[in-house]
Amino acid sequence: MRKIDRRIVIVASALFILLLAYGLMRFLAAQRPPDPVRQSIEARRFVRIELVEYDNIPANVTERGRVSSVAEVDIVSEASGKIEQGTVPLKKGAGFSRGDVLFVVYPDEAILALKARKSRYQNTLAGILPDLAIDYPEYEEAYQRFFTSISVDKPLPDLPEINNDQLKIFLASRNVISEYYGIQSDELQLKRRTVTAPFDGTYKEVYMEVGSYTNAGGRVATAIRTDQLEIEVALRRSFAKWVKIGDPVSVISDDGADTWEGKVIRKSGFVDENTQRQSIFVRVNNGSNQPLMAGEYLDATFPVQPIEHVMEIPRNAVFNFDEVFLVRSGRLAKATINVVKENERTLLINGLNEGDTLVVQQLINVSEGTLVVTDTEQGPGPGMGTGGPGESGQPRAGTPGGEESRRGQNRSAQN
């Protein structure tokens, strides 16, 4: 029993000491003054802002277009026979000037046939001259001059005027009138055997070579005009309505080294069903110092046209295609805008209330409700963040100024 009592006393003493130590610790802790409460400081972003103000802003309309010739024609033979060489080679890509002989369809046989027909006509006239001297002496001298002026190597002279109905019947009965116009028809057919260039141009395609035989109506080549070219430019319907026929247009090469002056010559009366754009055609005179070539693409800048009730802002201030940040009561708030026109580095927008405070810079890692200080207030101090890009100069993905902003910047490529 004594051993058991001793153990109880030891355990009780230990518990008493522990309880006494705990109570003393609580007493001393209660005597300690409370720690001062440290107030949290919310970080603020420094942003650049502009007040929303609308105005009429001039805007150049620049689009890319393809150069084509104002005339592309098929050259056909109007007579049958062998093709002979003209003054320019009958080869694809060969150039020619207005009036050059492109090719000749074997004319010798037609020349001889025409000379024989003129000789027979002279014989007919020689047979009626004595009758004219007796029955119509007042016309004898005129027809005598007409007879003597006929040459088998030259075109027929003009037929003397016939004012007498009896004389007209007499000449018709001797086939003088019908044969005259028949010979003129043969002369015209002979001229058509020689094909001359109607403009300055080049062969785009050649289907028959020199020495080939062609039938009347045979397709020999395709030629395009090179001294006058036009550019077809497809504009959005909202921009095309500004362009008027006769407006001056500035045309620029890819490298920007060469420029040409043109003018609008026509507008299509329909919109392409695939692109939903209207075609504008610009005439450009092809200079010898800066030759244009059909098929190349150039940039055409149309006249300045005012866009009413818009504001110009940087492209990187927009994210999610049509959203921006406003500053309201010192905090960021999202707003939706209407993009009227896209330029290379700026956008023309409306859809906001005039007087709103618009953030005009790219923001990174921010959300709606973030506390900000603007550039019109005191500059950034301790605890303020920056609204510009990070060290790499690139926005971070997943933020309004990050991937969504990059998508907003690429809208022009999508359009």
Phi and psi in degrees as a GROMACS rama.xvg file:
@    title "Ramachandran Plot"
@    xaxis  label "Phi"
@    yaxis  label "Psi"
@TYPE xy
-65.8627  -38.4028  ARG-2
-65.5271  -40.2474  LYS-3
-65.7754  -43.2919  ILE-4
-62.2593  -37.9582  ASP-5
-64.187  -39.9021  ARG-6
-66.0817  -40.0696  ARG-7
-62.5459  -41.3041  ILE-8
-63.2319  -40.774  VAL-9
-64.8574  -45.7328  ILE-10
-64.4078  -45.0497  VAL-11
-61.7797  -39.4711  ALA-12
-64.0741  -41.9332  SER-13
-63.3347  -44.5323  ALA-14
-61.8718  -40.1668  LEU-15
-63.3308  -41.576  PHE-16
-64.7609  -42.8201  ILE-17
-62.5449  -44.8194  LEU-18
-64.7893  -37.5647  LEU-19
-66.6295  -40.9461  LEU-20
-65.5284  -40.1632  ALA-21
-65.8365  -43.0555  TYR-22
-64.039  -39.7706  GLY-23
-64.6465  -38.1392  LEU-24
-65.1404  -41.3749  MET-25
-65.9182  -36.4109  ARG-26
-66.1536  -44.3803  PHE-27
-66.9875  -36.4104  LEU-28
-66.1828  -35.5822  ALA-29
-69.2475  -26.6565  ALA-30
-77.6975  -15.9096  GLN-31
-76.4576  134.73  ARG-32
-67.2124  147.323  PRO-33
-68.4902  147.337  PRO-34
-67.203  141.569  ASP-35
-65.2659  140.232  PRO-36
-80.4443  125.534  VAL-37
-90.406  121.579  ARG-38
-78.805  134.92  GLN-39
-74.7431  145.187  SER-40
-111.192  121.628  ILE-41
-83.3183  127.959  GLU-42
-65.1433  143.759  ALA-43
-119.942  146.138  ARG-44
-97.6942  141.494  ARG-45
-95.9642  122.447  PHE-46
-131.382  152.256  VAL-47
-94.1034  138.452  ARG-48
-132.817  161.861  ILE-49
-141.811  146.12  GLU-50
-77.8265  138.125  LEU-51
-71.2294  116.809  VAL-52
-137.905  129.827  GLU-53
-99.3139  148.635  TYR-54
-153.9  173.381  ASP-55
-90.9533  113.188  ASN-56
-110.833  124.861  ILE-57
-65.4985  140.871  PRO-58
-140.832  120.743  ALA-59
-73.8662  141.807  ASN-60
-107.656  110.214  VAL-61
-117.982  125.692  THR-62
-141.259  162.366  GLU-63
-93.1302  141.126  ARG-64
-142.674  161.798  GLY-65
-101.13  136.622  ARG-66
-81.8928  134.74  VAL-67
-142.028  162.894  SER-68
-79.135  148.335  SER-69
-73.6121  -17.3629  VAL-70
-141.494  124.958  ALA-71
-130.177  111.71  GLU-72
-122.797  149.908  VAL-73
-90.6814  128.523  ASP-74
-96.5856  118.124  ILE-75
-118.957  158.187  VAL-76
-89.5745  132.636  SER-77
-95.0087  4.8854  GLU-78
-142.755  163.105  ALA-79
-100.109  147.539  SER-80
149.556  -173.875  GLY-81
-83.0369  138.478  LYS-82
-81.8413  127.04  ILE-83
-112.962  156.542  GLU-84
-65.5651  139.448  GLN-85
-98.5489  -153.182  GLY-86
-85.0323  -11.0136  THR-87
-125.726  151.122  VAL-88
-63.8831  139.015  PRO-89
-88.0009  71.7122  LEU-90
-135.924  150.02  LYS-91
-61.3547  131.451  LYS-92
89.7449  -9.60543  GLY-93
-70.704  136.199  ALA-94
-95.1743  158.764  GLY-95
-150.736  161.974  PHE-96
-110.697  161.982  SER-97
-58.5199  129.308  ARG-98
94.5266  -12.5846  GLY-99
-64.5369  144.619  ASP-100
-79.1919  116.958  VAL-101
-79.3228  -47.228  LEU-102
-165.46  165.694  PHE-103
-127.927  135.097  VAL-104
-92.235  119.615  VAL-105
-22.4537  107.482  TYR-106
-101.478  -8.21386  PRO-107
-58.0088  -47.9141  ASP-108
-62.4279  -41.7404  GLU-109
-66.1439  -35.503  ALA-110
-64.1679  -45.1567  ILE-111
-65.3308  -40.5964  LEU-112
-64.1777  -38.2091  ALA-113
-67.8427  -41.3157  LEU-114
-61.5669  -41.951  LYS-115
-63.6821  -39.3678  ALA-116
-67.6053  -37.9754  ARG-117
-65.2596  -37.5872  LYS-118
-63.7309  -41.9969  SER-119
-64.1766  -35.1751  ARG-120
-67.7257  -39.6918  TYR-121
-59.8625  -39.4872  GLN-122
-62.7976  -39.6603  ASN-123
-63.6606  -44.3424  THR-124
-64.9734  -39.7892  LEU-125
-61.1103  -30.512  ALA-126
-75.3128  -24.3393  GLY-127
-99.1113  -10.7246  ILE-128
-61.6373  -42.0122  LEU-129
-61.5403  -37.6601  PRO-130
-67.5145  -36.5833  ASP-131
-64.1919  -36.9129  LEU-132
-64.4885  -28.6494  ALA-133
-89.8056  -49.7381  ILE-134
-87.8652  -31.9761  ASP-135
-135.299  67.0876  TYR-136
-62.2554  -27.3148  PRO-137
-68.3884  -16.8746  GLU-138
-104.766  -3.55761  TYR-139
-61.5123  -45.0988  GLU-140
-65.086  -41.0702  GLU-141
-63.6265  -43.6596  ALA-142
-75.8822  -24.9575  TYR-143
-66.7872  -43.7137  GLN-144
-64.3088  -39.7915  ARG-145
-61.6368  -41.8803  PHE-146
-64.0685  -45.8084  PHE-147
-72.931  -21.4467  THR-148
-85.6935  -7.66757  SER-149
-74.3445  129.081  ILE-150
-130.309  139.577  SER-151
-69.4908  -17.3234  VAL-152
-98.3252  -2.33577  ASP-153
-126.617  159.203  LYS-154
-62.607  153.983  PRO-155
-62.522  139.939  LEU-156
-73.1583  172.743  PRO-157
-67.6498  139.561  ASP-158
-71.9084  133.53  LEU-159
-56.5216  146.097  PRO-160
-68.094  139.743  GLU-161
-113.656  112.363  ILE-162
-109.433  -3.92164  ASN-163
-106.427  124.595  ASN-164
-65.949  -36.7184  ASP-165
-65.9693  -39.9274  GLN-166
-65.2826  -38.8495  LEU-167
-62.1806  -40.091  LYS-168
-66.3346  -41.33  ILE-169
-61.7021  -47.9493  PHE-170
-66.3816  -37.0215  LEU-171
-66.2742  -37.0784  ALA-172
-67.1874  -25.3028  SER-173
-96.1441  9.71282  ARG-174
60.8521  25.4604  ASN-175
-70.8767  -41.3747  VAL-176
-74.938  -49.1551  ILE-177
-62.5598  -38.5357  SER-178
-68.5357  -33.8089  GLU-179
-61.0706  -49.6295  TYR-180
-71.8638  -27.8971  TYR-181
-64.1124  -40.8343  GLY-182
-66.9839  -39.8669  ILE-183
-61.2045  -37.4751  GLN-184
-63.4045  -41.1909  SER-185
-65.881  -37.4158  ASP-186
-62.7754  -39.8335  GLU-187
-65.9565  -41.2466  LEU-188
-63.8025  -35.2851  GLN-189
-66.4453  -40.1582  LEU-190
-61.3023  -36.0667  LYS-191
-71.7187  -10.6726  ARG-192
-74.7242  -17.7249  ARG-193
-104.48  113.703  THR-194
-98.0601  119.762  VAL-195
-110.252  156.899  THR-196
-74.5345  128.093  ALA-197
-82.1631  -11.2864  PRO-198
-160.389  172.041  PHE-199
-74.9948  126.277  ASP-200
-165.726  -161.772  GLY-201
-150.454  155.624  THR-202
-76.653  125.427  TYR-203
-89.7947  -38.7641  LYS-204
-144.754  145.957  GLU-205
-126.132  126.742  VAL-206
-106.118  -21.4015  TYR-207
-131.902  139.878  MET-208
-95.6263  165.883  GLU-209
-61.7726  132.695  VAL-210
100.524  -14.625  GLY-211
-74.0727  156.684  SER-212
-100.142  131.607  TYR-213
-123.363  148.807  THR-214
-93.5786  165.097  ASN-215
-61.0031  127.796  ALA-216
88.6017  3.15517  GLY-217
-69.5334  138.938  GLY-218
-82.8812  117.888  ARG-219
-98.9513  -44.658  VAL-220
-159.978  167.824  ALA-221
-120.929  129.961  THR-222
-124.6  151.17  ALA-223
-123.925  151.227  ILE-224
-83.0262  135.983  ARG-225
-113.538  -13.5987  THR-226
-82.2137  -22.1342  ASP-227
-130.648  122.047  GLN-228
-123.351  164.364  LEU-229
-137.418  154.806  GLU-230
-117.857  127.177  ILE-231
-95.4906  117.9  GLU-232
-119.24  128.014  VAL-233
-95.4077  118.594  ALA-234
-113.338  150.685  LEU-235
-60.5248  145.531  ARG-236
-56.2885  -36.4757  ARG-237
-67.4273  -27.0248  SER-238
-90.0341  -35.1444  PHE-239
-63.044  -27.6781  ALA-240
-67.5416  -19.8277  LYS-241
-77.3118  -28.1863  TRP-242
-78.2759  132.563  VAL-243
-116.204  149.209  LYS-244
-63.9134  131.116  ILE-245
98.2898  -9.41582  GLY-246
-63.428  139.857  ASP-247
-72.7586  146.648  PRO-248
-134.185  137.029  VAL-249
-99.5586  125.669  SER-250
-111.366  131.363  VAL-251
-126.692  139.961  ILE-252
-74.0447  170.342  SER-253
-58.5068  -42.9741  ASP-254
-86.0036  -1.8439  ASP-255
75.8264  4.41592  GLY-256
-79.9146  -30.4207  ALA-257
-117.444  142.539  ASP-258
-134.067  150.977  THR-259
-135.394  154.42  TRP-260
-106.007  132.719  GLU-261
-136.413  -176.39  GLY-262
-148.42  153.284  LYS-263
-73.63  124.546  VAL-264
-106.712  -24.1588  ILE-265
-165.941  161.026  ARG-266
-128.532  139.839  LYS-267
-68.1316  146.8  SER-268
-92.8497  21.551  GLY-269
-150.378  166.246  PHE-270
-110.391  133.326  VAL-271
-61.0431  128.992  ASP-272
-70.4135  -21.0665  GLU-273
-86.7011  -44.0429  ASN-274
-98.093  -13.9814  THR-275
57.2369  39.9552  GLN-276
-126.759  155.612  ARG-277
-104.372  135.644  GLN-278
-85.4474  132.824  SER-279
-116.091  132.536  ILE-280
-110.379  126.336  PHE-281
-114.728  124.537  VAL-282
-86.4475  131.184  ARG-283
-128.925  126.932  VAL-284
-80.0799  126.872  ASN-285
-83.122  108.088  ASN-286
-81.7826  153.561  GLY-287
-72.5532  -28.5469  SER-288
-76.2235  -30.3735  ASN-289
-130.887  73.1288  GLN-290
-68.3769  135.439  PRO-291
-94.1606  155.704  LEU-292
-128.87  135.513  MET-293
-62.3653  136.353  ALA-294
104.91  -19.2855  GLY-295
-82.715  160.575  GLU-296
-107.859  135.714  TYR-297
-134.711  164.25  LEU-298
-97.52  128.514  ASP-299
-112.797  126.178  ALA-300
-107.214  118.69  THR-301
-89.2086  166.885  PHE-302
-56.6688  156.196  PRO-303
-67.4955  130.776  VAL-304
-129.84  133.802  GLN-305
-76.7297  134.517  PRO-306
-102.737  122.581  ILE-307
-83.971  144.359  GLU-308
56.3808  58.3655  HIS-309
-136.558  166.432  VAL-310
-132.661  141.672  MET-311
-99.6239  127.553  GLU-312
-134.469  159.944  ILE-313
-64.6012  148.282  PRO-314
-63.6467  -37.0203  ARG-315
-75.9223  -2.17283  ASN-316
-80.9868  -7.48549  ALA-317
-107.808  137.49  VAL-318
-133.094  163.906  PHE-319
52.3489  36.3129  ASN-320
72.5434  -41.5138  PHE-321
-147.373  30.102  ASP-322
-121.182  146.321  GLU-323
-137.26  169.969  VAL-324
-103.991  136.269  PHE-325
-110.893  159.904  LEU-326
-107.401  117.31  VAL-327
-130.575  120.891  ARG-328
55.5271  37.4661  SER-329
79.1019  8.12885  GLY-330
-129.602  157.925  ARG-331
-77.3163  141.789  LEU-332
-139.978  135.349  ALA-333
-77.7571  149.447  LYS-334
-148.138  151.739  ALA-335
-100.943  137.329  THR-336
-117.07  168.887  ILE-337
-113.308  114.999  ASN-338
-84.3737  115.766  VAL-339
-88.6135  -42.1464  VAL-340
-148.94  142.404  LYS-341
-107.735  123.476  GLU-342
-103.917  -178.536  ASN-343
-63.9984  -42.1819  GLU-344
-122.232  -7.80483  ARG-345
-132.324  167.896  THR-346
-128.169  145.544  LEU-347
-101.465  121.269  LEU-348
-132.225  162.843  ILE-349
-151.053  -171.409  ASN-350
106.281  -7.6413  GLY-351
-102.757  161.358  LEU-352
-80.6541  136.022  ASN-353
-62.6907  137.274  GLU-354
98.3117  -14.3264  GLY-355
-63.3466  151.142  ASP-356
-96.0204  108.929  THR-357
-101.836  132.61  LEU-358
-79.0844  124.465  VAL-359
-113.887  39.8196  VAL-360
-146.921  166.685  GLN-361
-82.5184  131.03  GLN-362
-110.104  146.861  LEU-363
-122.721  136.51  ILE-364
52.6652  50.8016  ASN-365
-126.173  161.346  VAL-366
-139.732  167.493  SER-367
-62.3185  134.156  GLU-368
98.7092  -4.94603  GLY-369
-64.0182  135.514  THR-370
-74.0973  133.464  LEU-371
-134.265  160.728  VAL-372
-126.67  136.643  VAL-373
-95.0336  166.504  THR-374
-70.9404  -11.2366  ASP-375
-86.7904  -11.5271  THR-376
-99.6553  -165.474  GLU-377
-66.5043  142.896  GLN-378
-59.4033  167.934  GLY-379
-66.0899  137.985  PRO-380
-120.809  -158.142  GLY-381
-62.1262  138.444  PRO-382
85.8034  -2.65602  GLY-383
-92.4471  139.147  MET-384
-91.9376  -179.168  GLY-385
-114.896  151.239  THR-386
-96.6864  -3.83473  GLY-387
-83.0165  179.638  GLY-388
-68.2876  162.489  PRO-389
-73.6011  -167.731  GLY-390
-62.0931  -34.3668  GLU-391
-77.6582  -12.0706  SER-392
80.0208  3.70569  GLY-393
-117.13  140.588  GLN-394
-71.0226  156.151  PRO-395
-89.3345  143.717  ARG-396
-67.6251  150.749  ALA-397
88.5202  3.61629  GLY-398
-117.943  160.048  THR-399
-58.0214  -31.801  PRO-400
-92.2712  2.00309  GLY-401
-96.2391  -115.164  GLY-402
-60.4069  -37.6792  GLU-403
-64.9691  -38.1035  GLU-404
-65.8561  -39.4218  SER-405
-63.6011  -35.7886  ARG-406
-65.1982  -37.4106  ARG-407
-64.5049  -34.5161  GLY-408
-72.9796  -21.3895  GLN-409
-95.7414  14.2935  ASN-410
-64.2141  -36.3288  ARG-411
-63.3893  -33.5775  SER-412
-67.9564  -33.0716  ALA-413
-73.4388  -30.862  GLN-414
